[in-house]
Amino acid sequence: MSTPIRTANTPTSTTTAKATDISRILHREGAQGRLRLGVMGGTFDPIHHGHLVAASEVAAKFDLDEVVFVPTGQPWQKTHKQVSEAEHRYLMTVIATASNPRFTVSRVDVDRPGPTYTIDTLRDLRTQRPDADLFFITGA
């Protein structure tokens, strides 16, 4: 039986402490001893302070053990825009996250041929990290 993929939206000014507390309780239920892994995907062209703050805030609110940043390979929704090479965006993300020991960077999308879709990313990460509960971070 597979563990469901969890979602965590970045906090907004309308997020209440009560909702956060309920969410924390729900996400902790039945997850003893499992790694709590935040997944923050994005084009990161360039990665910026807002991405790092959002990841830090979500990690703190949801008691995540690690946040993995996943730069997209070929973002399907940006075919009409000029996007920096995937390898360059990957390296920018590595440099930007290096000072936070809770942050890691994955090549799962950079190394995938063709367009990048979130569902494929999450499936690949689930296969690579079967010991983890995944928390998908959006909104940065």
GROMACS elastic network, one bead per residue, 0.5 to 0.9 nm:
[ bonds ]
;  ai    aj funct       b0    kb
    2   130     6  0.88494   500
    3     6     6  0.89653   500
    3   130     6  0.87660   500
    3   132     6  0.86637   500
    3   133     6  0.69367   500
    3   134     6  0.87089   500
    4   133     6  0.76360   500
    4   134     6  0.78998   500
    5   122     6  0.79266   500
    5   126     6  0.85449   500
    5   133     6  0.67505   500
    5   134     6  0.52125   500
    5   135     6  0.64455   500
    5   136     6  0.74585   500
    6    27     6  0.78291   500
    6   133     6  0.71979   500
    6   134     6  0.55834   500
    6   136     6  0.61867   500
    7    38     6  0.87847   500
    7   134     6  0.76886   500
    7   137     6  0.63608   500
    7   138     6  0.81518   500
    8    11     6  0.86412   500
    8    38     6  0.83097   500
    8    58     6  0.71997   500
    8    62     6  0.80299   500
    8   135     6  0.58202   500
    8   136     6  0.56315   500
    8   137     6  0.50692   500
    8   138     6  0.69383   500
    9    12     6  0.85592   500
    9    58     6  0.77815   500
    9   136     6  0.76967   500
    9   137     6  0.55174   500
    9   138     6  0.51516   500
    9   139     6  0.62758   500
   10    54     6  0.59645   500
   10    55     6  0.77735   500
   10    57     6  0.74871   500
   10    58     6  0.60480   500
   10   137     6  0.64967   500
   10   138     6  0.60677   500
   10   139     6  0.56306   500
   10   140     6  0.70729   500
   11    14     6  0.79694   500
   11    15     6  0.59918   500
   11    54     6  0.77199   500
   11    57     6  0.75037   500
   11    58     6  0.71987   500
   11    61     6  0.87887   500
   11   139     6  0.85885   500
   12    15     6  0.53916   500
   12    16     6  0.89026   500
   13    16     6  0.81084   500
   15    18     6  0.85125   500
   15    19     6  0.69248   500
   15    20     6  0.73287   500
   16    19     6  0.53763   500
   16    20     6  0.64032   500
   16    21     6  0.87245   500
   17    20     6  0.50424   500
   17    21     6  0.60836   500
   17    22     6  0.86481   500
   18    21     6  0.51095   500
   18    22     6  0.62610   500
   18    23     6  0.85968   500
   19    22     6  0.51769   500
   19    23     6  0.61160   500
   19    24     6  0.85599   500
   20    23     6  0.50774   500
   20    24     6  0.60859   500
   20    25     6  0.86684   500
   20    61     6  0.72055   500
   20    62     6  0.81695   500
   21    24     6  0.50682   500
   21    25     6  0.62814   500
   21    26     6  0.86783   500
   21    61     6  0.86152   500
   22    25     6  0.51846   500
   22    26     6  0.62084   500
   22    27     6  0.86445   500
   23    26     6  0.50856   500
   23    27     6  0.60874   500
   23    28     6  0.85518   500
   23    62     6  0.79753   500
   24    27     6  0.52485   500
   24    28     6  0.61657   500
   24    29     6  0.87294   500
   24    61     6  0.75277   500
   24    62     6  0.57542   500
   24    63     6  0.79228   500
   25    28     6  0.52407   500
   25    29     6  0.62927   500
   26    29     6  0.54051   500
   26    30     6  0.88611   500
   27    30     6  0.81620   500
   27    31     6  0.75045   500
   27    62     6  0.78981   500
   27   133     6  0.89900   500
   28    31     6  0.54519   500
   28    32     6  0.72396   500
   28    62     6  0.88242   500
   29    32     6  0.76185   500
   31    34     6  0.56537   500
   31    35     6  0.83968   500
   31    36     6  0.85421   500
   31   133     6  0.76735   500
   32    35     6  0.86938   500
   33   131     6  0.89270   500
   34   131     6  0.58920   500
   34   132     6  0.55853   500
   34   133     6  0.66768   500
   35    64     6  0.78727   500
   35    65     6  0.63042   500
   35    66     6  0.79950   500
   35   129     6  0.89059   500
   35   131     6  0.62077   500
   35   133     6  0.61392   500
   35   134     6  0.85142   500
   36    62     6  0.85763   500
   36    63     6  0.74861   500
   36    65     6  0.51928   500
   36    66     6  0.67045   500
   36    67     6  0.86111   500
   36   131     6  0.89318   500
   36   132     6  0.57175   500
   36   133     6  0.51091   500
   36   134     6  0.64045   500
   36   135     6  0.73568   500
   37    59     6  0.87887   500
   37    64     6  0.58787   500
   37    65     6  0.60562   500
   37    66     6  0.50878   500
   37    67     6  0.56949   500
   37    68     6  0.71410   500
   37   132     6  0.60597   500
   37   133     6  0.59543   500
   37   134     6  0.50046   500
   37   135     6  0.60014   500
   37   136     6  0.85615   500
   38    55     6  0.80199   500
   38    58     6  0.81266   500
   38    59     6  0.70341   500
   38    62     6  0.89532   500
   38    64     6  0.63593   500
   38    65     6  0.79329   500
   38    66     6  0.61131   500
   38    68     6  0.60921   500
   38    69     6  0.84006   500
   38   133     6  0.83816   500
   38   134     6  0.58553   500
   38   136     6  0.58852   500
   38   137     6  0.64810   500
   39    55     6  0.88861   500
   39    66     6  0.86561   500
   39    67     6  0.57806   500
   39    68     6  0.51079   500
   39    69     6  0.61575   500
   39    70     6  0.71733   500
   39   122     6  0.82476   500
   39   125     6  0.88853   500
   39   134     6  0.67156   500
   39   135     6  0.58961   500
   39   137     6  0.57679   500
   39   138     6  0.88196   500
   40    51     6  0.85651   500
   40    55     6  0.72426   500
   40    67     6  0.69748   500
   40    68     6  0.61427   500
   40    70     6  0.60137   500
   40    71     6  0.84419   500
   40   135     6  0.86349   500
   40   136     6  0.63490   500
   40   137     6  0.50713   500
   40   138     6  0.68589   500
   41    44     6  0.83251   500
   41    68     6  0.82426   500
   41    69     6  0.57480   500
   41    71     6  0.57959   500
   41    72     6  0.68316   500
   41   118     6  0.78224   500
   41   121     6  0.86387   500
   41   136     6  0.82240   500
   41   137     6  0.75871   500
   41   138     6  0.78561   500
   42    45     6  0.84356   500
   42    47     6  0.85833   500
   42    69     6  0.78294   500
   42    70     6  0.64542   500
   42    71     6  0.52648   500
   42    72     6  0.58110   500
   42    75     6  0.85887   500
   42   138     6  0.89113   500
   42   140     6  0.87617   500
   43    46     6  0.76276   500
   43    47     6  0.79369   500
   43    70     6  0.83790   500
   43    71     6  0.53883   500
   43    72     6  0.51589   500
   43    73     6  0.79371   500
   43    74     6  0.86030   500
   43    75     6  0.69198   500
   43    83     6  0.82288   500
   43    86     6  0.84711   500
   43    89     6  0.75010   500
   44    48     6  0.75364   500
   44    51     6  0.83672   500
   44    70     6  0.88654   500
   44    71     6  0.61641   500
   44    72     6  0.79254   500
   44    89     6  0.61782   500
   44    90     6  0.81229   500
   44    92     6  0.81314   500
   44    93     6  0.71234   500
   45    48     6  0.84954   500
   45    71     6  0.89379   500
   45    83     6  0.69135   500
   45    84     6  0.65552   500
   45    88     6  0.89865   500
   45    89     6  0.61392   500
   45    92     6  0.85804   500
   46    84     6  0.84944   500
   46    89     6  0.67694   500
   46    92     6  0.72699   500
   46    93     6  0.81601   500
   47    50     6  0.82290   500
   47    51     6  0.65507   500
   47    52     6  0.81852   500
   47    89     6  0.77327   500
   47    92     6  0.68931   500
   47    93     6  0.61316   500
   47    96     6  0.72568   500
   48    51     6  0.55753   500
   48    52     6  0.68327   500
   48    53     6  0.89847   500
   48    93     6  0.89694   500
   48    96     6  0.78900   500
   49    52     6  0.51474   500
   49    53     6  0.61065   500
   49    54     6  0.85200   500
   49    96     6  0.86361   500
   50    53     6  0.51450   500
   50    54     6  0.59981   500
   50    55     6  0.85007   500
   50   140     6  0.63246   500
   51    54     6  0.52650   500
   51    55     6  0.62009   500
   51    56     6  0.86391   500
   51   139     6  0.89076   500
   51   140     6  0.54647   500
   52    55     6  0.51915   500
   52    56     6  0.61290   500
   52    57     6  0.86076   500
   52    96     6  0.81203   500
   52    97     6  0.74553   500
   52   140     6  0.88269   500
   53    56     6  0.50489   500
   53    57     6  0.60450   500
   53    58     6  0.85535   500
   53   140     6  0.88004   500
   54    57     6  0.51847   500
   54    58     6  0.61514   500
   54    59     6  0.84587   500
   54   137     6  0.84533   500
   54   138     6  0.87849   500
   54   139     6  0.80797   500
   54   140     6  0.62469   500
   55    58     6  0.52855   500
   55    59     6  0.60001   500
   55    60     6  0.85985   500
   55    67     6  0.69355   500
   55    69     6  0.88575   500
   55   103     6  0.85924   500
   55   137     6  0.74199   500
   55   140     6  0.84612   500
   56    59     6  0.50765   500
   56    60     6  0.61989   500
   56    61     6  0.86473   500
   56    67     6  0.83286   500
   56   102     6  0.87344   500
   56   103     6  0.88318   500
   57    60     6  0.51895   500
   57    61     6  0.61116   500
   57    62     6  0.85418   500
   58    61     6  0.50520   500
   58    62     6  0.58912   500
   58    63     6  0.79625   500
   58    64     6  0.77758   500
   58   137     6  0.75187   500
   59    62     6  0.54627   500
   59    63     6  0.55318   500
   59    65     6  0.74126   500
   59    66     6  0.74085   500
   59    67     6  0.69871   500
   59   102     6  0.86345   500
   60    63     6  0.51301   500
   60    64     6  0.66875   500
   61    64     6  0.79789   500
   62   135     6  0.87448   500
   64    67     6  0.70882   500
   64   102     6  0.86312   500
   64   135     6  0.83734   500
   65   102     6  0.67526   500
   66   101     6  0.83634   500
   66   103     6  0.58993   500
   66   104     6  0.73196   500
   67   102     6  0.62021   500
   67   104     6  0.62948   500
   67   105     6  0.83514   500
   67   135     6  0.88498   500
   68   102     6  0.84643   500
   68   103     6  0.58237   500
   68   105     6  0.52370   500
   68   106     6  0.64582   500
   69    93     6  0.75488   500
   69    94     6  0.87473   500
   69    97     6  0.85109   500
   69   103     6  0.72667   500
   69   104     6  0.61899   500
   69   106     6  0.62086   500
   70    90     6  0.81354   500
   70    93     6  0.86706   500
   70   104     6  0.88591   500
   70   105     6  0.60065   500
   70   106     6  0.52117   500
   70   107     6  0.67361   500
   70   108     6  0.71145   500
   70   109     6  0.67451   500
   70   110     6  0.81730   500
   70   121     6  0.83083   500
   71    86     6  0.74104   500
   71    89     6  0.67416   500
   71    90     6  0.58714   500
   71    93     6  0.75023   500
   71   105     6  0.79362   500
   71   106     6  0.74563   500
   71   107     6  0.73164   500
   71   108     6  0.84155   500
   71   109     6  0.65598   500
   71   110     6  0.65965   500
   72    75     6  0.58360   500
   72    86     6  0.70139   500
   72    89     6  0.85237   500
   72    90     6  0.84700   500
   72   107     6  0.86600   500
   72   108     6  0.84955   500
   72   109     6  0.52018   500
   72   110     6  0.58734   500
   72   115     6  0.86307   500
   72   116     6  0.60802   500
   72   117     6  0.84487   500
   72   118     6  0.89840   500
   73    85     6  0.83652   500
   73    86     6  0.53767   500
   73    87     6  0.83753   500
   73    90     6  0.89848   500
   73   107     6  0.86066   500
   73   108     6  0.84622   500
   73   111     6  0.68843   500
   73   112     6  0.66776   500
   73   113     6  0.76488   500
   73   114     6  0.77435   500
   73   115     6  0.69453   500
   73   116     6  0.58506   500
   74    77     6  0.88829   500
   74    78     6  0.82198   500
   74    79     6  0.81419   500
   74    83     6  0.87261   500
   74    85     6  0.89002   500
   74    86     6  0.73584   500
   74   109     6  0.80494   500
   74   110     6  0.76892   500
   74   112     6  0.86216   500
   74   113     6  0.80176   500
   74   114     6  0.63563   500
   74   116     6  0.54404   500
   74   117     6  0.89871   500
   75    78     6  0.55453   500
   75    79     6  0.69590   500
   75    83     6  0.86637   500
   75   114     6  0.89848   500
   75   115     6  0.58609   500
   75   116     6  0.54107   500
   75   117     6  0.76635   500
   76    79     6  0.58507   500
   76   114     6  0.87285   500
   76   115     6  0.52127   500
   76   116     6  0.62089   500
   76   117     6  0.74037   500
   77    80     6  0.79942   500
   77    81     6  0.89533   500
   77   115     6  0.89890   500
   78    81     6  0.52823   500
   78    82     6  0.78533   500
   78    83     6  0.77105   500
   79    82     6  0.77498   500
   79    83     6  0.84952   500
   83    86     6  0.82647   500
   84    87     6  0.84258   500
   84    88     6  0.67254   500
   84    89     6  0.66186   500
   85    88     6  0.53606   500
   85    89     6  0.64266   500
   85    90     6  0.86892   500
   86    89     6  0.51220   500
   86    90     6  0.60366   500
   86    91     6  0.86350   500
   86   109     6  0.88979   500
   86   110     6  0.58253   500
   86   111     6  0.87823   500
   87    91     6  0.62088   500
   87    92     6  0.86298   500
   87   110     6  0.69067   500
   88    91     6  0.51535   500
   88    92     6  0.61636   500
   88    93     6  0.85973   500
   89    92     6  0.50509   500
   89    93     6  0.61735   500
   89    94     6  0.86684   500
   90    93     6  0.51369   500
   90    94     6  0.62939   500
   90    95     6  0.87996   500
   90   105     6  0.77833   500
   90   106     6  0.83246   500
   90   107     6  0.73748   500
   90   110     6  0.73512   500
   91    95     6  0.62437   500
   91    96     6  0.85677   500
   92    95     6  0.52182   500
   92    96     6  0.60926   500
   92    97     6  0.86492   500
   93    96     6  0.50509   500
   93    97     6  0.60831   500
   93    98     6  0.83880   500
   93   105     6  0.70535   500
   94    97     6  0.54328   500
   94    98     6  0.59450   500
   94   104     6  0.76092   500
   94   105     6  0.61333   500
   95    98     6  0.53176   500
   95    99     6  0.81716   500
   96    99     6  0.74444   500
   96   100     6  0.89207   500
   97   100     6  0.58322   500
   97   101     6  0.82567   500
   97   102     6  0.88783   500
   97   103     6  0.59633   500
   97   104     6  0.70402   500
   97   105     6  0.78438   500
   98   101     6  0.71380   500
   98   103     6  0.73214   500
   98   104     6  0.78547   500
   99   102     6  0.89799   500
   99   103     6  0.83195   500
  100   103     6  0.55358   500
  100   104     6  0.84760   500
  101   104     6  0.76720   500
  106   109     6  0.76589   500
  106   110     6  0.82212   500
  107   110     6  0.50223   500
  107   111     6  0.58802   500
  107   112     6  0.84022   500
  108   111     6  0.57183   500
  108   112     6  0.64487   500
  108   121     6  0.68557   500
  108   124     6  0.73211   500
  108   125     6  0.77583   500
  109   112     6  0.50540   500
  109   113     6  0.81854   500
  109   115     6  0.88899   500
  109   116     6  0.62998   500
  109   117     6  0.85727   500
  109   120     6  0.86697   500
  109   121     6  0.65794   500
  110   113     6  0.79838   500
  110   116     6  0.85226   500
  112   115     6  0.80658   500
  112   116     6  0.74713   500
  113   116     6  0.81636   500
  116   119     6  0.88992   500
  116   120     6  0.74888   500
  116   121     6  0.76578   500
  117   120     6  0.55524   500
  117   121     6  0.65543   500
  118   122     6  0.62091   500
  118   123     6  0.85935   500
  119   122     6  0.52158   500
  119   123     6  0.61647   500
  119   124     6  0.86063   500
  120   123     6  0.51140   500
  120   124     6  0.61060   500
  120   125     6  0.85690   500
  121   124     6  0.51979   500
  121   125     6  0.61557   500
  121   126     6  0.85386   500
  122   125     6  0.50821   500
  122   126     6  0.59915   500
  122   127     6  0.85799   500
  122   134     6  0.81214   500
  122   136     6  0.84799   500
  123   126     6  0.50457   500
  123   127     6  0.62826   500
  123   128     6  0.86993   500
  124   127     6  0.51034   500
  124   128     6  0.61925   500
  124   129     6  0.85229   500
  125   129     6  0.57956   500
  125   130     6  0.80817   500
  125   134     6  0.84892   500
  126   129     6  0.51712   500
  126   130     6  0.54299   500
  126   131     6  0.84081   500
  126   132     6  0.74862   500
  126   133     6  0.84342   500
  126   134     6  0.76389   500
  127   130     6  0.56958   500
  128   131     6  0.88392   500
  129   132     6  0.56359   500
  129   133     6  0.86736   500
  130   133     6  0.81147   500
  137   140     6  0.83873   500
